[in-house]
Each structure stands twice: as C-alpha cells, then as structure tokens.
Amino acid sequence: MKILHYFILLAVFLTLPAIAAESYDDLNKQLLQLEKQLPRMLTEQTSLEQRQAYVEKILKIREKTFALSIKQKPTTQENVVSVEPICSTISSQKGWQKLSIPTEYSGVLIIEGGWNVHRSHPLAGPEGYKGALEERMHRQYSQHKYVKTLPFAALLIRQGASGSVKWIKEKHVAISRGGELQFRINDNEDALTDNKGSLTICFNDNTSKKNMSEVSFTGRWKTNWGIMTLNNNGSGNYTHDKGKITGSVNGRTLKGTWSEAPSYSPPNDAGDVEFTLSEDGDSFSGKWRYGAKGKFKSGWHGSRVK
C-alpha cells in the first residue's frame, strides 16, 4: 500500500513543474481537478483499480504536456545554429551560375577543382592564370576577358545580378552573409565553348555561431588602443591614456562616449564612439570622433581575450 501511495505522490510531483512552466489551460484544469482528488485517493475507501486509473490519468496528461513542450521549445546542441553544406558546380563553359544560401547565415566557401579558358592549357584554381601564360594570353586575347584587369580563368563572384563583381583568389573564403551568390569564370561569353573543367563551391556555415542572446561585449578585449574591459551595460575602461567607455548596448551595437586623461572632456579628450560586435561575438569593429559633432574616424577594433 505504501508503494502505491508513493507512485501517486510521484505522479503529482512530476506534473507540477509542467503546470508552472507551460500555459496549457485545458491540461492545467484537468491536473488541478485530479490534484483535488488526491486526499480521497489516499483513503481506504477507494479500490486498487480506482487508484491505478487515477495514476494513469495523471501520467497521460504529463506525457501530453511534455510532448507539447518539446514541440514548442525544440532543443539544440549548445544553441548552435548550423545547416548542411550547400554545394554547386560552376562550369567553365557557362556564364553566371547561382549558389543560394540562407541570408541569415555566415560562413566559409570551400572551393575545389580546376578549369581553363582553352582545353590545351593546364587547369587553374580560383586564382586563375599566372606568370608567362597569363602575360601571353592577356597580350593576345584580353578582349575576351569578362573583367579586363583580372587574370584569365579567375573565379568571379557577385551578390545577385546587380552586385559588384569581385575576384575570389583563395580556396577558403569567409562570407559575412548569405543570399543569392553568383559565380563565373573570367572569360567572355563569346569564348566559353573551348573551355574545360569546373570548380565545386561548397558553403559551410559557422557551426560555432551563437544565438544573439549568447553574444555580448562583456569581457576583456585586445584593441588597437590597448586592453579594454567592458561590462554587460557597455561601459568600461582601456589602457590608452587611462581611457573610459560609457555606453549602452542594443543587440550587437554599442553606442556611447570615450574619454581620456588628463581632462576626460571634449574637445580633445572625449567624444562619441560606436562599436559593432561580430556575429560570433569574438571581435568588434568601431568608429569614434572628437566631441559630439563632425565626422567619425574609423579604426577602433578589437578581438576577445580568451
């Protein structure tokens, strides 16, 4: 009998956190009604079958609240945000080709393979042709380049159809945001048919990227103005001229004022400052100015001391 009483009490105990943590009205009402029946269930007047049915009701409702809590609050491993690698093969015989990446992600492009602008030439990577081959090809066929100032077979990238064209030289390239990325070989439309090869481009997101709620300015930073220490309110100090920061934080942006010895006052020893925290929370870039007017100066940056 004592064992059965224990299981009844245990079932009610396991139910109470769900009531407190979740706002499921119907389930809460049922649980409260069952809780009121507990004193009667512990008397000798109830049968064993009634007590067992009572316990089963509580456990079933507990299972429902647990299932709803899982559906409403999906668990993640250490709140890491990640996606599977997204890959695309960029042909040397086509113009602009797309690789679509969720805009909220940042990460690394990994580039493999080789291509050329004539099937008799050795294959090149994203850096394109080099040395004597590039000099000869540019001298004789520069009119066939898509971008005249870049090497033949260079990997070109732009953000959407209207984005500015840039050159990817490395096989591992960090990108700060996704979207529709477009790639092509540096070779004009009228000269693609005799090309050979392709590059495979894969996007890997920052698996160490933290949720916004997990990144902050709090801590010690190595900056170009010395070691800086900031609290969670965006205020602190730094070593250059015994400097001080007084600020406030909104998301990944800190806005406030800097001040230094000897006067800690404008126009020469104080002014506005603004820092922007990186998505992983391990670095920041910023700008500052003398006083509260005039142009900001760039060049205040730092990395977290670990």
Secondary structure as UniProt FT lines:
FT   HELIX           2..21
FT   HELIX           25..36
FT   HELIX           38..41
FT   TURN            44..45
FT   HELIX           48..72
FT   HELIX           77..79
FT   STRAND          86..91
FT   TURN            92..93
FT   STRAND          97..101
FT   TURN            103..104
FT   STRAND          107..116
FT   TURN            119..120
FT   TURN            126..127
FT   HELIX           131..141
FT   HELIX           142..144
FT   TURN            148..149
FT   TURN            152..153
FT   STRAND          155..159
FT   TURN            161..162
FT   STRAND          166..168
FT   STRAND          172..175
FT   STRAND          179..185
FT   HELIX           189..191
FT   TURN            193..194
FT   STRAND          196..205
FT   TURN            207..208
FT   HELIX           212..214
FT   STRAND          219..223
FT   TURN            224..225
FT   STRAND          226..230
FT   TURN            232..233
FT   STRAND          236..238
FT   HELIX           240..242
FT   STRAND          243..250
FT   TURN            251..252
FT   STRAND          253..259
FT   TURN            261..263
FT   TURN            266..268
FT   STRAND          270..277
FT   TURN            279..280
FT   STRAND          283..288
FT   STRAND          297..304
//
